[in-house]
Amino acid sequence: MDLYFITFAVMAVGAGIFTISAREALASALGLLTVFVACAALYLHLHAPLIAIFQISIYAGAILVLVVFVIMLLMSPDDRLEVIQENMSYRIMGVFLVAAMIGLVVKALKDVKEHGAVSLPDGFGSPGQIGEFFFRDYLLHFEVASVLLLVALIAAIYLGKKKL
Amino acid sequence: MATLNYYIVLASILFGLGAIGFLTRRNALILFMSVELMLNSVNLMLVAFSQFRAEMAGQVMVLFIYAVAAAEVAVGLAILIVLFRHVKSVNINKFNVLKW
């Protein structure tokens, strides 16, 4: 067990708990940002520098800024601290569901062979190699993803109109 | 060196936190963030498997998940803004009529 992993794993879990328990939505967004940064650090550890950069620029940069923007647009300052009535039955259901899921993972973990460090090919995870994979083996998927983004763009513009 | 199992446990804890948040919070924006948390834990799992099996496909899949997450947030937040214009609230318990 290395210290690097423990540091960022604890950081991610702590910030995750903060994200779902913070009363104010903006504080929640801050917790989520910490989770993203901690995960980016773990990606660096896993020989995925390009994914780490994208994690920061897309998730922390674009998506989270959009969420924060909407929080500030929609919620007035006194609305933000409003205590939302939380139904107890939802909590019980949530805890049951998560307990079932964690049980499944624990059961599955017994069948996972312990992978030690494997020898990685040269340049594993480098932008060049990902690009080669991306535009040769997954070219069709890449095009479909671009159509998906276009559809989302048009939908967002349409929904943003004053009168639907 | 942390082995694959540690990453699986970490990712499933993060996914579980996201699921609990999604089921217990009633603020639509925090629900969104819980979904992001779940997506993020799946990404972590994919990258970990990619590293420990020395296969690139996992990392490429993460890039597709980024595209889907971006589309989801763009459309979801637009829908939320439209809903807010009608209901004047982000509490999802108040989103209980289909027609105004």
Chai-1 contact restraints between the chains, C-beta under 6 A:
chainA,res_idxA,chainB,res_idxB,connection_type,confidence,min_distance_angstrom,max_distance_angstrom,comment,restraint_id
A,M1,B,A2,contact,1.0,0.0,6.0,A-B,restraint_1
A,D2,B,A2,contact,1.0,0.0,6.0,A-B,restraint_2
A,F5,B,A2,contact,1.0,0.0,6.0,A-B,restraint_3
A,A9,B,L10,contact,1.0,0.0,6.0,A-B,restraint_4
A,V13,B,I13,contact,1.0,0.0,6.0,A-B,restraint_5
A,G16,B,L14,contact,1.0,0.0,6.0,A-B,restraint_6
A,G16,B,L17,contact,1.0,0.0,6.0,A-B,restraint_7
A,T19,B,M33,contact,1.0,0.0,6.0,A-B,restraint_8
A,I20,B,L17,contact,1.0,0.0,6.0,A-B,restraint_9
A,I20,B,G21,contact,1.0,0.0,6.0,A-B,restraint_10
A,A25,B,N27,contact,1.0,0.0,6.0,A-B,restraint_11
A,A25,B,L29,contact,1.0,0.0,6.0,A-B,restraint_12
A,A25,B,I30,contact,1.0,0.0,6.0,A-B,restraint_13
A,S28,B,I30,contact,1.0,0.0,6.0,A-B,restraint_14
A,S28,B,M33,contact,1.0,0.0,6.0,A-B,restraint_15
A,L32,B,M33,contact,1.0,0.0,6.0,A-B,restraint_16
A,C39,B,N40,contact,1.0,0.0,6.0,A-B,restraint_17
A,C39,B,L44,contact,1.0,0.0,6.0,A-B,restraint_18
A,Y43,B,V47,contact,1.0,0.0,6.0,A-B,restraint_19
A,L46,B,V47,contact,1.0,0.0,6.0,A-B,restraint_20
A,L46,B,Q51,contact,1.0,0.0,6.0,A-B,restraint_21
A,H47,B,Q51,contact,1.0,0.0,6.0,A-B,restraint_22
A,A48,B,V47,contact,1.0,0.0,6.0,A-B,restraint_23
A,A48,B,Q59,contact,1.0,0.0,6.0,A-B,restraint_24
A,I51,B,V47,contact,1.0,0.0,6.0,A-B,restraint_25
A,I51,B,Q59,contact,1.0,0.0,6.0,A-B,restraint_26
A,I51,B,V62,contact,1.0,0.0,6.0,A-B,restraint_27
A,I58,B,Y66,contact,1.0,0.0,6.0,A-B,restraint_28
A,I63,B,V73,contact,1.0,0.0,6.0,A-B,restraint_29
A,L66,B,V73,contact,1.0,0.0,6.0,A-B,restraint_30
A,V70,B,L77,contact,1.0,0.0,6.0,A-B,restraint_31
A,I71,B,L29,contact,1.0,0.0,6.0,A-B,restraint_32
A,L74,B,F84,contact,1.0,0.0,6.0,A-B,restraint_33
A,L74,B,V90,contact,1.0,0.0,6.0,A-B,restraint_34
A,I84,B,R26,contact,1.0,0.0,6.0,A-B,restraint_35
A,I84,B,N27,contact,1.0,0.0,6.0,A-B,restraint_36
A,I84,B,N91,contact,1.0,0.0,6.0,A-B,restraint_37
A,Y90,B,L23,contact,1.0,0.0,6.0,A-B,restraint_38
A,Y90,B,T24,contact,1.0,0.0,6.0,A-B,restraint_39
A,R91,B,T24,contact,1.0,0.0,6.0,A-B,restraint_40
A,G94,B,I20,contact,1.0,0.0,6.0,A-B,restraint_41
A,G94,B,L23,contact,1.0,0.0,6.0,A-B,restraint_42
A,G94,B,T24,contact,1.0,0.0,6.0,A-B,restraint_43
A,V98,B,G16,contact,1.0,0.0,6.0,A-B,restraint_44
A,V98,B,A19,contact,1.0,0.0,6.0,A-B,restraint_45
A,V98,B,I20,contact,1.0,0.0,6.0,A-B,restraint_46
A,I102,B,G16,contact,1.0,0.0,6.0,A-B,restraint_47
A,V105,B,S12,contact,1.0,0.0,6.0,A-B,restraint_48
A,E114,B,T3,contact,1.0,0.0,6.0,A-B,restraint_49
A,H115,B,L4,contact,1.0,0.0,6.0,A-B,restraint_50
A,H115,B,F52,contact,1.0,0.0,6.0,A-B,restraint_51
A,A117,B,M1,contact,1.0,0.0,6.0,A-B,restraint_52
A,V118,B,A54,contact,1.0,0.0,6.0,A-B,restraint_53
A,L120,B,A54,contact,1.0,0.0,6.0,A-B,restraint_54
A,I130,B,Q59,contact,1.0,0.0,6.0,A-B,restraint_55
A,F133,B,M56,contact,1.0,0.0,6.0,A-B,restraint_56
A,F133,B,V60,contact,1.0,0.0,6.0,A-B,restraint_57
A,F134,B,V60,contact,1.0,0.0,6.0,A-B,restraint_58
A,Y138,B,V60,contact,1.0,0.0,6.0,A-B,restraint_59
A,A145,B,F64,contact,1.0,0.0,6.0,A-B,restraint_60
A,A145,B,A67,contact,1.0,0.0,6.0,A-B,restraint_61
A,L148,B,A71,contact,1.0,0.0,6.0,A-B,restraint_62
A,L149,B,A67,contact,1.0,0.0,6.0,A-B,restraint_63
A,L149,B,A71,contact,1.0,0.0,6.0,A-B,restraint_64
A,A152,B,A71,contact,1.0,0.0,6.0,A-B,restraint_65
A,A152,B,A74,contact,1.0,0.0,6.0,A-B,restraint_66
A,A152,B,V75,contact,1.0,0.0,6.0,A-B,restraint_67
A,A155,B,V75,contact,1.0,0.0,6.0,A-B,restraint_68
A,A156,B,A74,contact,1.0,0.0,6.0,A-B,restraint_69
A,A156,B,V75,contact,1.0,0.0,6.0,A-B,restraint_70
A,A156,B,A78,contact,1.0,0.0,6.0,A-B,restraint_71
A,L159,B,A78,contact,1.0,0.0,6.0,A-B,restraint_72
A,L159,B,V82,contact,1.0,0.0,6.0,A-B,restraint_73
A,G160,B,A78,contact,1.0,0.0,6.0,A-B,restraint_74
